Amino acid sequence: RYEIGNEALNIEYANQFDLKYQWANDHLGFVFNPYAQYISDFISINPTGETSTQGYKIYNYLQYNQVEIKGFEMNIHYHPHQLHNLHLEQSYSFLDTKNKDDIHGLALVPANSIKTKVLFDLSDYSKTIDYVSMYHTHKFTQDSYAEYEELTPAYNVINLQLGLNFYKGINCVLALNNLLNETYTPHISRVRGV
């Protein structure tokens, strides 16, 4: 992309409130982290809808008087007593932004997501196979975006991994990423629209 600077930008000022609650026992762990940030003179890089003569999208640095960023992150980790080697983990990441100076959202805000991981530790049963795991990522539709940005549809990605442990601590991971061959581009990707 082609970025145009702005010498008239002021310093950003922000107040942030952050809370973290964490609890765990032998089989279950839980983390909850809500936050809120209130920013004045927020500096943003926004697409202009134009392209340079070389074909790059042009972005301008802008400043907004008031922006609110709120959200939470949450993580749950569980491994049942009967299957202590089985690990189930789920994390949530939710973000809401408000630009009080514009009817459009902020540029390059990541989509909300849910990530799930299932891992079976095989190190107690095998000298070579360390673990087998599956990762699933669900990204929600990103429908809060800046002018000249586009909506990003929801998507799901599934990855598989096999961890191998060879002679004298030599480790290897065999991975199969994007198992279902999902076509997607993350909302914050620099190659979107290329």
N, C-alpha and C positions, 0 to 999 in steps of 0.2 A: 504494500500500500504506500501511498504518497502522503506524508503528513506535513501540514502547514502550521508552523508555530504561531504564537501570539504573545508579543512582548508586554501586552497590557494586563496580563493575568496577575491577580492578587494571591496572597498566601491563603490556603485553606485553613479553616478552623473547625474543630469537631469536638463533640462531647459523645462519649461512648459509654454505654452501660452493658455490662457483661456479667453473666452468672453461670456458674458451673456446678452441677450436682452429680456426684458419682457414688455409686453403691455397688457392692459385689459380695458374693459368698462363694462357696466352693464350686458352684455350677452355673451361676448366673451373674452377669455384670451389666450395669446400666449406666449410661452417661447422658446427661441432658444439659445443653448449653444454649440458652436463649441470649440474644443480644439486640441492641438498638443503637444506632448511630445517627446523630443529627449534625449535619455538615453545612456550614455557611461558606460561600465562595468556592463551591465544589468545582473542580477542574475535570472536564470530560473531553474525550476525543470522540468526535462524531463524524459519521460519513456525510458527505455533501450530496451524493447522488451523481457526482461528476467523475470523469476519468481523465488521467493525464494523457499527454500525447503518446506516452509509452504504453498506455493501457492499464495503468495502476489506478485503483480506486483512490479518490482524494478524501482525506480526513482533515478536519479543522479542530483546533483546541478551542473549547468554549468554557465559559464560567457561568454557573447557576447560583443564584442567591441562597436557596434553601433546598436541601435534599435529605430525605430520610431513608435509611437502610435498616431494615428489621428482618429478623429471621431466627432460626434455631438449627442446631445440629444435634442429632440423637444417635446413640449407638447401643445396640443390645447384643450381648455375646452369651451364648448358652451352650453348655455341653452336658448331656444327660448323665446321670449317675451310672446307669447300666452300660452306656457306651461312652466311657470317659474320653476316648480318642476321637470322638465325633465333635466337631466345632461348628456351630451355627452362628453366623454373625450377620446383623442387618444394621445399616446406617442410613439415616435420613438427613438430607440437607435441603432446607427450605429458605428462600430468600425473597423478600418483597422490597422493592425500591419505589420511592415516590419523588418525582421531580416537581416541586411546587411552582416552578417558573414556566412549565411547558406542558402541553396536553400529551406529549409523547413521553415514553419512558426513557431510561438512561441507556446509553450504548454499551454493548459488550458485557451484559449481565448474564452470568451463567444460568442455565435452566435448573429448576428444582430436580432433585434426584433421589432415588432409593437404590441402594446397593446391597446385594445379598451374597454372602459367601458361605459355602458348605465345604468343609475340609475334613477329611478322614486321615488321621495320623497313623501310618502303618509301620512306624519305626519299631514298635514292639513285636511285630509279626514278621518283618522282613529286614534283611541286612542291606538290600539294594534299593527297594522301593521305600522312600521316606514318607510320601503323602500323595493323595489324589484330591483334587479340589475342583469346584465349579464356582464361577463368579457370574453374577447376573447384575447388569446395570439397567435401570429404567430411568430415562430422562423424560421429564414432562414437557409438554408443549410450552415453548417460550413465546407467550403472546404479549409480553410487555417489552417493547423495544423502541429504539430511537427512530426519528424520522429518517427515511431512506434505508433503514434496516428492514429485514424481512422476518416474518414469523418462522420459527423453527419447529417443525412437527415433532411429536413424541417419538421415541425409538427405544428399542431393547437390544442389548448386546449380551451374548453369553460366551464365556471363555472357559476352557478346561485346561488344567495343568496336572502334570505328573512329575513329582519331585523324586529324583534318583540320587542315591548316595553311593559313590564308588570308593575305591581303595584310598585309604589315608585322607579322608575328608574332601575328596574331589566330588563336588556336587554338580548336578545338571538338572535343568528344568525343561521338560518337553511341553510345549503349549500349543493349543489349538484356539486361536482367537477368532471372534466373530463367527461362532459355530453355524449360525443360521444365515450367514452372508447378508446381514442387514445393511442396507445402503443408508448412510447417515453422515451428517457433518455437524459437530457441536456448534452451538450458537456463538461461542467465543473464538472459534477457529479463524486463523488469519487467512485460510485458503477458501473460506466460504465465498461462493459466487465466482470463483476463478475458473 
